């Protein structure tokens, strides 16, 4: 039952993008096409889950026993940067088209505060390894869900007759705000 609460809470109630406002850069930058949003969601999910596992192990078996918990943030950043480099190399070999579509935003996963935020929130919430992995996966699903919904709406808006002053980023911010308000409707679930 606890895992179900973690999953529902991470995806809908405490969506990392729409309620915690982490990961806004890829949310706005990669949301022009659904295909790119799906690719970014997959890459973020892989990095988020792997980073949460590795950072948990480093936190529990290195930082805490040595009494150097104050190095948590810099250590987590270095781990995430290393994992992103690994994902970038893998994508370049496995899916060059997706690698090209993600462009500059793939290296930006390194500085995606959502990935770092999940790793830190997992430790702060005193999750064990399994709960942390479930939390990271569910948060990544929530990130992907909001990104895909947002990119679908933006693709549809490109076909609409929108006033010139509202095209592009202004209408995107309005839609993002409305989407955040829609997700606030889940607030009483858990």
N, C-alpha and C positions, 0 to 999 in steps of 0.2 A: 504494500500500500504506500509506503514511503517513497518508493521509486516513481509511482504514478503521480504523486503530489509534486515531486521534483520535476518530472517531465512536463506536466500541465503548467506548472508555475513558470518554468524556464521558457516554454514556447509562447504561451499566451499572456499570462498575468504580468510577468516581469521580463517581457521581451527586451533583449539587450539593446536593440536599436531604438525602439519606440517608447520605452519607459526609462531606461538607464542612459540613453543617448550616447552609447559607445558604438563605434564602428560607422560613424556618419560619413566619413570620407568615401569608403567603397559604396555605401548606400546611395549617395548622390552620384558618384563618379562612374559606377559600373551599371547603373540602372537604365541605360538607354535601350538595351536589347535584352529580351528574356534569355536568349542563348548564353550571352555573356554573364548574366546574373546567375544562371544555373551553374556555370563553370566556376564562378567566384564562390558560390555557396559551397560547392564540393571541395574546393581548395581550402576554404576557411574551416570547414568541418574537419577535414583531415588534420590540418595544423592545430586546430583548437583541441581536439581530442588527444592527439599525440603530445602537445605541449602541456596539457593538464596532467597527463600521466607522468611525464618526465619531471615536471616542476614539483609535483607532489612527492615523488621519490627523492628528489634533491632536497626539498624542504624537510622531510621527515628523517632522512638518513644522513644528511650532511649539515644543513644550516642549523637546525635545532640542536643536534648533539654537540656541535662545535660552538654553540652560543653565538653564532653570527647571523641571526635572523634579520639584522638590519641590512644585510646584503640581498635580501629577497628580491627587490624590484630589479636591480641591475642583473642579478643572476637569471631571473626569469626572462628579461629582455634578451640576454645573450643566447639562452636556450631557444627562444622563439625565432630569433634571427637565424640560427643554425638550421632549424627545422624548415624555415621558409626557403633557404638556399637549397635544401634537399628536394623540396617540392618543385622548385623552379627547374632544377636539373631533370627531375623525373618527367615533368610536363613537356619540357623541350624535346625529350626523346619519344615519349608515348603519344602526345597529342600536340604537334606543332601548330595546328590551326587554333586550338584553344589557347596555347601559349601566346600566339600573336594577338588573339582577340582580347586577352586580359592585359596585354601590353605593360604599361607602367604600374598598373594596379596590383600585379602579382608581387613585386618587391615591396609594395606598400602594406602587404599583410604583416610584414615585419613590424611596422609601426601602427598596425591596426590595434587600437586600444581595446577592442572587444576581446581579442585573443588574450592579451595581458590581463584584462579585467576578469575574464573567466578563470584564469589560473589563480589570480589573487582571491577572488570571491570563493573559489573552491576551498582554499586554505582557510579563509576567514570564517566560512560557514562550518568548519570542522568536519567536512566530508571525509569519509575514508576513500581509498583508491577507487572502489567500484562506484560509490555515490558520486565522486568527482567526475569519473568518466561519463556516467549517465547524465550528470548536470551539463558537462561540456557538450555532449552529443545533442542533448535537448536544446541547449542554448544555440548551437550551430543550426539546428533545424529551425528554430525561431528566427534566427538571423536570415537564413535562406528563404523562409516563408515570407517575411516582410520584404526582402529584397526582390523576390520573384513577383509578389503582388504589386509592388511599387513599379517595377519595370514593365509589367503588363499594362498598368494604367498609363504609364508614360508613353508606351508604344501606341496605345489607343488615342492619347491626347495629340499625338503627331498628326493624326488623321482629322482632328477636329478643327473647326474655325475658331481659333483663340485670338484675342486682341494681340497685336504685335508687342506691346509692352509687357504682356504676361507670358509670352512664349519662353520656353527653356527653363531656367532656374527658378524664376518667380512662381510659375504654376507648379513646379516640382515641389517647392517648399510648402505651398498651400496643400497640395495632395498629401505630402508627408505629415503635415499637421492633422489633417482629417483622418489619415490612417492611424496615427497615434491615438486620436480620440476614439476611433473605433475599437482599438485594442484595449482602451481603458474600460470598455464595457465588460471585459472578462475579470475585472478587479475583485469581485466577490466570490469567485469560484473556489479558491483554496485559501 
